[in-house]
Amino acid sequence: MVYAQALGVGSAFGANLSYIFKIRLTLLRDIGAAVSPFNAWLLAQGLETLSLRMERHVENAKAISTWLEKHPQVEKVNYASLPSSKWNKWATKYCPKGSSSVLSFEIKGGIESGKKFIEALKLHSHVANIGDVRSLAIHPASTTHSQLTPDEQLTAGVTPGLVRLSVGIENVADIQKDLETAFAAAK
């Protein structure tokens, strides 16, 4: 088949599909730009339970953020669904069931407390990505933003004691216990 003759301008399709098909088929051949059957099945399985998982993520994040707000070692909690948040009005309007599973808080004691806190976590994974069903935690000042100067970090909103959490779907009591253990280590 000659793409330009069979699918180009003036072909039976009436449009110049030759370029579109060439790009699509070349990508399929060269990099496999199609999902394998097994991966398609896994994706379908995940989508079927997405709403249930998100409900649990948000429910846990609300509980953890409320708990953190009362914790003596926490200076500030950043979570839009908290009534004390300056973003609560918008979160309530646009995300009435809860704003997400990601939050951050400021631990007292600065960068050293933040590092010790993260190192003491057992249930939480210490990774930079978000969106897992498991709870994740990171201390941006000593990891993702460590190449910046302290002034550049502050400009980016990264304070020395900032800890970012992506709250998972584990039992909320287990999440709290892990965080409490980390707070004890950070003193």
C-alpha positions, 0 to 999 in steps of 0.5 A: 500500500502506498499511503499517499495514494490510498489515503491521501488527498483525493482518496476514497476517504476524502481527507488526507489520512495518510499522515495520521495513519503513518504516524499512528502505525509507525508508533505502534510498530516502533514503540508499541503505543498500545496497551497490552491485554493484561495491562488493559485488564489491570486498568479496567480493574483499577477504574472499577474501584476508583470511586471507593478508593477516593472516598477512603483517601479523602475520609482518611485525609480529613481525619489526619488533617484534623488530628494534626491540627491539634498536635502539639508538635505541629505549627500549621496544617495545609489542607483545603478541606479544614475549616481553618484553611483560607481555601476552605470556601473554594474546597467546599464549593468545588469539592464538597466531599473533600479536597483530596488526599494530599496535605502538608504540615509544618513540624516544629523544630525545622529541618532536623525535626523534619528529617528525623520525622520522615526517617522514623516512619514505617507505614508511610513510604518515603517517596516524591510521587503521589497517588498511590493507595499507600500512605506516602511522606516526604520532607521537601527541604531535604529532598525535592528542593534541597538543591535550592538555597534557603531563600529560594525554598521559601520563595517556592513555599518550602519551609524547613519543617514542611512535611508533605503527606499523601494519605492512603487507604490504610486504617486511619488508626494505623496511619495516626500511630505511625505518625505519632511514632515519627513525632516522638522520634523528631523531638 
